[in-house]
């Protein structure tokens, strides 16, 4: 059994890993453990500073030998001191932006931890978790029938983008903002996010979301780790 610690930005990602990804990966011999970022001594969830992220990831890699570590962070609204953010504006395509930031984060964390580079493989989700839910907008109505009145607008948002992961990340048009402003009864990130994603199914999400699919494929194909010297 290969163990992967998935460091999550928020409770929505944590719940998704526990309730949707875990049962998908377990039969493949992968134990996925979700862990929330610590934002203060008494609070968890949310994105702290880039420096705090580095320390948090470094400490996991140093304290937990013979496990893989990955991340489930949103591209939207990363802190300005996050590795790779200084070059972010040069890359308009969100998948390209995510790849550049992943590369910078991987280099910074493995340098801090001094670990085998393969043990850490970050994932930055373009533009945020809710992008995945636009893989099949009928999943919203199947989850909450009262959202049927908004089905056409949800479908339009998906059709207007090259892929769910390309949906605009403006302050009022990023995926979770669209859902929060449109849906009544109100979209609740943790409760609805997990339920809608489960309705859609991982296979459909992977078909529609290339960046997310590559991350899961990497997890599925991990080799067993040998203890570090």
N, C-alpha and C positions, 0 to 999 in steps of 0.2 A: 504494500500500500504506500503510495507516494503522498506526502502531505504538503499542502499549499496554504499558506496564510495569506488571505486576501484583505489587505488594509483598505478600509472603506471610508469615504469622505463623510457619509451621513447614514442615518438610520434606514433610508430607503434602499440604498445599496446593500447595507448589511442584511436587511430582510430578504432582498432578492437573492443574495448568495445563499442564505440559510434555507430558504423555502423553495427556490427554483433551481439554482445551479447545483447545490449539494446533491439532490437526488439524481441529477443528470450525470454527475461526475463519479459518484460512488461506485456504480457498476463497472466503471472503467478503471477502477483501482486507484482513484484519486480522492483523498479526503480534503475537502475545502473547508477551512476554518475562517470565518469572517471576524475581523477585528476592527473596531472603530478607532479613528484618530482621536487622540486626547487633545482637547483644546485648552484645558486648564486642569488643575488638581482635582476639581469637583465636577467637571463637565466633559462629555464626549460628543463627537460628531461636529461636522463643520470643518472648514479648512483654515488652519492657523497659518503662520508665516512659513515661507519656504525653508528657512533655517530650522524651524521646529519640525517640519516634515522630514528633513534630512536626519535629524537626531532620532526621531521616532523610528524611522525605517532602519537606521544603522543599529539601534539598540536591539531591535527584533532579530536582525541577522547575526549579531554578536551573541545574543543570549539563547537563541534557538538554533542549534546546530542540526545539520542533516534535514533541513526543511527548505522548501522554496518559499519565496515571498514575492507577491505581486501587489498591485494597487488597483483600485476602482475609483478613480478621481474624475470629476467633470472637467472638460476643457473650459467651459464657461466660468468666468470670474475666478480664475486662478490668481493667487496673490502675486504682486508685481515682482517680488524677489524669488519667485519659483524658478528653478533651473530651466533655462531655455526661453523664458518669457521675454528676455531682452531682444530676441530675434523674432518674436512671435508675429509682429506686424508685417513682416516681409512675406508671410505665407497666408494667402487669402483662403485657400481651400482648407476646410477644417480637418480633413484627414491628414493633409500634409503638416498642418500646425501640430496636431497631436503626435505625429511621428517625430518631429523635431524636438518637441518637449520630452517625449519618452526617451530619446537618445541622450539628451542632456541630463535628465533625472537619473538614468541608469549609470552614467559615468560618475555623477556626483555621489550617489549613494554607495556604489561599490568601492569608490576611492575612500570614502569615509569609513566604511566597514572593513575594508581589506579582505573581502570574501571572494570566493570563486564567482566570477562574473555571471555564470549561468544560473546561480541561485536566485538572482533578483531580475525580474522582467516586469517593468511597470506597464500599466494600462491606463491610458487617458481616453475617456469616452467623449467623442464628438457628438453634440456639443454638451450633452448631459444625459443622465439616465433616461429621462422621459423621451429622448429621441427614439429609443428602442420601441416604445409603445406605438409609434407611428408606422411600425412594420405592417400592421394590419389594423386599421382604424375601426373595423367592425368589432374588435375586441372591447372597445369602450362600451358600446351598446349592449354587448353580450354580458358585460359585467354589471352595468347599471342601465336598465331599460329606459329610465327617464332621460337619459342622454341621447335618445333617438332624435330629438329635435335638433341636435347639433351635429348629426352624422355627416351631412353634406359639407359643412365647414371643416370638419376634421379631415375628410377625404380631400378637400381642396388644398389644405396645408401640405398634405403628403404629395399630391400631384405637382405642386409648385416647386418641389425640391428634387434634386437629382436622386437623393436617397434619404431615408430618415435621418442619417447622420449628417446631412447637409442642410437641415432645417435652420433657418436664420437664428443667429445667437445674439440679436439685439436685446436691449434691456426689456423691451416690451414684447418681443417676438421669439425669444428662446422657448423651447418646447414646454417647459413647466409653466411659464408665464402665459402662454396661449391657453393651456388647460385651465389654469387658475382663473383667467379672465372670461373664459367662454362657458365652461360647464356649470350647470345648476341641476341638482345639488352640487356643491363645491367639490372640486377634485382635492383629495387628501393624499399627499405624496406617498406615505408609507403604506397605508391600507389599500388604496386604489392601485398604486404602482405595482405592487406584488400581484394583486388579483388580476389586473389587466394583462400583465406579462404572462401569467400562467394560462390565461385564456388563449392568448396568441400562440404560445408554445415556442420553445427554444429553436426548433427547426425553422420556423417561419422567420423569427428574428434573425437567425444566422444567414438566411437566404437574402434578406433585405439589407443587412448591416454588415458590410464587408470588414470593417475595422474590428468590430466586436467578434465576428466569426474567426478572424486570425488569432485573436487572443485566446479564445476557447480551444482552437486547434492546437495552439502551443501548449496549453495546459494538458490536453488529452495525450500529447505525444512526449511528455516529460520522461526522461530516463531516471531510474532509481539513483539516488544520490549516495555517494560514498562519503564517510566522515572526513572532514577536513583535517589536514595534518596540524 
